[in-house]
Amino acid sequence: MNIILCTDLIFSTKITGTAKALNQPYAVARTLDKLQQLLDAATTTPTASTRIILDLNITGIDPIAVIQLAKSHPSSPHITAFLSHVQVAPAAAARTAGADRVLPRSTFTAELPQILSP
């Protein structure tokens, strides 16, 4: 299951469209409560590994809180975060918080099919 946290319309559409094209399951979370529900469901439903796709520029939710919640969850999801290549401090903060991969938007876009695939 791919859990997507992104409020940017262009990137959100790109991610969900790619997931659909690859026939990969996904869900969108816009709050920590929804993320918790999705992670809990992933733990109780035996499926492929859980991945979180996180836009570090998400609005309305603290991306570091997302990473901390996810990393403390028993499902232990893999987290791929993305942001502008010039945003050095947020990238470092995401790595410190436990994001598995932090990518510039261009690399994220180029690798998106591989990121979403099992």
Backbone bond lengths (Angstrom), bond angles and torsions (degrees), N, CA, C in turn:
res aa  C-N    CA-C-N  psi(-1)  N-CA   C-N-CA  omega(-1)  CA-C   N-CA-C  phi
1 M - - - 1.452 - - 1.527 108.45 -
2 N 1.290 115.56 132.69 1.455 122.62 174.15 1.522 108.38 -101.56
3 I 1.316 116.21 123.27 1.461 120.97 176.80 1.515 106.98 -105.84
4 I 1.321 116.15 120.56 1.457 121.88 -173.52 1.525 109.76 -106.30
5 L 1.323 115.47 128.01 1.465 122.05 174.91 1.520 107.18 -123.02
6 C 1.319 115.12 99.52 1.461 120.80 -176.00 1.520 108.45 -158.31
7 T 1.330 116.58 128.58 1.464 120.02 177.40 1.526 111.97 -105.75
8 D 1.306 117.90 -4.41 1.461 122.44 176.92 1.528 107.90 -75.46
9 L 1.321 117.09 116.04 1.464 121.65 -174.70 1.525 112.41 -57.45
10 I 1.309 117.67 -43.28 1.468 120.58 -178.07 1.526 110.90 -64.13
11 F 1.327 117.05 -49.19 1.464 119.65 -178.71 1.522 111.71 -70.86
12 S 1.310 117.45 -36.95 1.459 120.43 178.24 1.527 110.22 -60.61
13 T 1.315 116.62 -45.17 1.457 121.59 178.39 1.525 111.14 -64.53
14 K 1.315 116.63 -40.59 1.464 121.05 179.16 1.529 110.68 -63.38
15 I 1.322 116.83 -43.00 1.469 121.04 -178.16 1.529 110.74 -68.29
16 T 1.330 116.63 -49.85 1.465 119.09 -178.01 1.531 111.27 -67.11
17 G 1.315 116.88 -36.64 1.463 120.18 177.50 1.517 112.31 -64.02
18 T 1.317 116.62 -40.77 1.462 121.17 178.16 1.524 110.32 -67.37
19 A 1.328 117.02 -41.87 1.462 120.88 178.15 1.535 110.29 -60.29
20 K 1.329 116.30 -44.23 1.466 120.19 178.49 1.529 110.63 -62.10
21 A 1.331 116.63 -45.19 1.461 120.92 -178.57 1.535 111.59 -62.46
22 L 1.319 116.20 -32.15 1.468 121.08 179.77 1.523 112.58 -89.76
23 N 1.323 115.71 0.19 1.463 121.03 -177.83 1.525 112.30 59.71
24 Q 1.319 116.00 36.90 1.462 122.67 179.84 1.521 109.84 -99.92
25 P 1.323 117.79 133.08 1.467 119.77 178.85 1.522 111.01 -68.65
26 Y 1.318 115.32 143.58 1.456 119.51 178.33 1.523 109.81 -151.10
27 A 1.323 114.08 159.93 1.456 121.81 173.33 1.513 106.86 -143.39
28 V 1.315 116.02 153.00 1.458 121.50 -179.29 1.525 108.50 -109.56
29 A 1.329 115.71 132.99 1.465 121.47 175.98 1.520 108.41 -119.88
30 R 1.317 116.52 136.46 1.464 121.04 178.16 1.530 111.77 -121.41
31 T 1.355 115.66 -0.97 1.467 120.55 178.24 1.529 108.79 -138.87
32 L 1.328 115.70 161.67 1.460 119.91 176.00 1.528 110.66 -66.04
33 D 1.334 117.21 -35.30 1.465 120.31 178.27 1.527 111.18 -61.90
34 K 1.328 116.64 -44.72 1.469 120.57 178.85 1.524 110.19 -64.98
35 L 1.316 117.53 -40.58 1.463 120.93 177.28 1.526 109.61 -59.49
36 Q 1.328 116.66 -45.48 1.468 121.24 179.26 1.530 110.55 -58.79
37 Q 1.331 116.83 -43.88 1.468 121.08 179.36 1.530 111.16 -61.28
38 L 1.330 115.79 -44.53 1.464 120.07 -179.05 1.528 111.49 -66.75
39 L 1.321 117.00 -39.81 1.464 120.37 178.09 1.528 110.41 -66.19
40 D 1.328 116.89 -41.31 1.458 120.55 177.46 1.524 110.70 -61.66
41 A 1.317 116.83 -43.00 1.466 121.31 179.04 1.526 110.70 -63.84
42 A 1.315 116.71 -37.95 1.469 120.68 178.99 1.526 110.92 -65.32
43 T 1.314 116.29 -31.49 1.463 120.50 179.88 1.522 111.06 -72.87
44 T 1.325 116.81 -36.81 1.464 120.37 -176.62 1.523 113.29 -88.01
45 T 1.316 117.41 -14.06 1.460 121.65 179.75 1.522 109.16 -109.61
46 P 1.343 117.16 111.84 1.469 118.64 -178.63 1.531 111.28 -70.46
47 T 1.298 115.77 105.20 1.468 121.87 177.54 1.521 107.90 -138.13
48 A 1.293 115.86 -168.25 1.462 120.74 175.58 1.526 109.22 -64.58
49 S 1.284 115.83 171.51 1.462 120.56 -177.68 1.528 111.65 -60.13
50 T 1.321 114.16 155.27 1.453 121.13 179.96 1.521 109.15 -93.97
51 R 1.319 115.39 134.37 1.466 121.47 176.86 1.516 108.88 -124.73
52 I 1.319 115.34 141.97 1.457 121.00 174.92 1.517 107.78 -112.35
53 I 1.326 114.64 130.42 1.461 122.20 174.95 1.523 105.21 -108.83
54 L 1.322 116.71 115.90 1.460 121.44 -171.33 1.524 112.34 -124.11
55 D 1.311 115.07 120.97 1.464 121.68 171.72 1.529 106.40 -82.04
56 L 1.320 117.36 114.10 1.463 120.73 -178.40 1.527 112.45 -68.10
57 N 1.321 117.44 -8.97 1.460 121.62 175.87 1.523 111.72 -101.43
58 I 1.308 117.29 18.56 1.458 122.09 -179.48 1.527 109.73 -58.44
59 T 1.323 116.00 143.46 1.463 120.18 178.23 1.525 109.24 -103.30
60 G 1.315 115.40 147.75 1.452 121.13 175.49 1.521 115.27 86.31
61 I 1.309 117.41 -1.27 1.461 121.74 -179.66 1.531 108.44 -152.74
62 D 1.304 116.75 141.52 1.463 121.33 -179.15 1.530 109.17 -80.85
63 P 1.332 117.93 115.99 1.465 119.66 -177.31 1.532 113.21 -62.59
64 I 1.322 117.36 -30.29 1.467 119.58 178.17 1.528 109.48 -69.19
65 A 1.325 117.53 -37.69 1.469 121.01 175.77 1.530 110.65 -63.28
66 V 1.321 116.79 -36.43 1.465 121.30 176.58 1.528 109.72 -60.27
67 I 1.321 115.90 -49.00 1.466 120.79 -178.45 1.528 110.13 -62.64
68 Q 1.313 117.25 -45.19 1.463 120.99 -178.64 1.529 111.35 -63.48
69 L 1.331 117.10 -43.58 1.461 120.52 177.70 1.524 110.45 -61.11
70 A 1.313 116.17 -48.30 1.460 120.51 -177.31 1.528 111.54 -63.07
71 K 1.302 117.23 -43.18 1.463 120.67 -177.28 1.525 112.58 -71.54
72 S 1.323 117.54 -21.42 1.460 120.02 177.81 1.536 111.78 -90.13
73 H 1.319 117.47 -4.93 1.461 122.24 -177.66 1.537 110.60 -83.52
74 P 1.332 117.80 143.70 1.469 120.78 179.61 1.529 114.93 -59.43
75 S 1.320 118.36 -23.94 1.471 120.14 179.93 1.523 112.25 -70.43
76 S 1.310 116.91 -16.90 1.469 123.29 177.14 1.534 112.78 45.42
77 P 1.324 117.13 61.27 1.460 119.60 -176.84 1.530 112.64 -70.17
78 H 1.307 114.39 152.83 1.462 121.02 172.78 1.527 106.61 -81.61
79 I 1.325 117.41 132.82 1.466 121.29 -177.23 1.520 110.31 -114.75
80 T 1.325 115.44 121.24 1.455 121.69 171.35 1.523 106.65 -111.58
81 A 1.319 115.50 120.11 1.463 121.33 179.79 1.524 108.83 -112.79
82 F 1.322 115.22 151.82 1.469 118.85 178.67 1.521 110.29 -139.88
83 L 1.329 114.93 155.96 1.461 122.71 -179.31 1.523 108.89 -168.44
84 S 1.312 116.44 178.02 1.457 121.40 177.70 1.533 109.78 -65.70
85 H 1.317 116.41 144.59 1.469 120.83 -178.09 1.528 113.44 -64.11
86 V 1.312 118.35 -17.86 1.469 120.27 -179.27 1.525 112.72 -89.05
87 Q 1.303 117.99 -5.35 1.465 121.68 -178.09 1.531 110.91 -90.09
88 V 1.316 115.22 76.18 1.460 122.12 -174.00 1.535 111.67 -69.87
89 A 1.321 118.00 -45.42 1.467 120.95 -176.60 1.537 112.42 -64.21
90 P 1.340 119.72 -47.79 1.466 118.38 177.28 1.530 113.24 -62.51
91 A 1.322 116.75 -33.60 1.464 120.05 177.66 1.523 110.39 -64.33
92 A 1.318 116.13 -44.78 1.468 120.59 178.89 1.525 110.70 -63.77
93 A 1.325 117.31 -40.96 1.469 121.32 179.12 1.527 111.04 -62.75
94 A 1.328 116.68 -40.02 1.470 121.05 179.10 1.527 110.75 -65.51
95 R 1.316 116.81 -42.11 1.468 120.24 177.63 1.522 110.84 -63.10
96 T 1.319 116.30 -44.22 1.458 121.31 179.26 1.527 111.05 -61.98
97 A 1.325 117.20 -37.91 1.466 122.02 -179.75 1.528 112.30 -71.35
98 G 1.340 117.29 -19.79 1.456 120.28 176.07 1.509 117.16 121.83
99 A 1.335 118.42 8.41 1.469 119.56 176.63 1.531 108.72 -60.48
100 D 1.320 115.89 135.79 1.460 120.26 -178.23 1.521 112.35 -73.71
101 R 1.328 115.84 -37.99 1.468 120.99 177.42 1.510 107.98 -138.90
102 V 1.313 115.81 136.52 1.466 122.49 174.58 1.527 105.77 -125.93
103 L 1.321 115.14 116.22 1.461 120.63 -172.21 1.521 112.03 -121.42
104 P 1.338 115.96 147.14 1.466 117.46 168.82 1.533 108.53 -68.00
105 R 1.316 116.01 154.32 1.471 120.66 -176.93 1.532 112.68 -52.84
106 S 1.323 117.50 -40.37 1.468 119.83 -177.40 1.525 111.38 -63.67
107 T 1.308 117.55 -43.28 1.466 121.20 178.48 1.523 110.29 -67.99
108 F 1.321 116.10 -41.88 1.460 120.84 178.06 1.533 110.15 -57.10
109 T 1.317 116.64 -47.62 1.465 120.93 -179.60 1.519 111.16 -62.17
110 A 1.325 117.22 -43.48 1.463 121.21 -179.03 1.522 112.05 -65.71
111 E 1.324 117.30 -34.87 1.460 121.90 -176.16 1.524 113.94 -97.61
112 L 1.326 117.90 2.17 1.457 121.24 -172.97 1.541 113.96 -52.58
113 P 1.323 120.64 -45.48 1.469 118.33 178.79 1.536 112.25 -59.35
114 Q 1.302 118.18 -39.80 1.461 121.24 178.79 1.535 111.07 -70.05
115 I 1.327 117.04 -37.10 1.459 120.94 179.80 1.525 110.69 -63.58
116 L 1.318 117.18 -39.15 1.460 121.56 -176.51 1.518 113.97 -82.72
117 S 1.317 117.33 -15.00 1.459 120.88 -177.48 1.526 111.40 -84.97
118 P 1.342 115.96 150.70 1.477 119.22 -178.96 1.516 112.94 -65.67
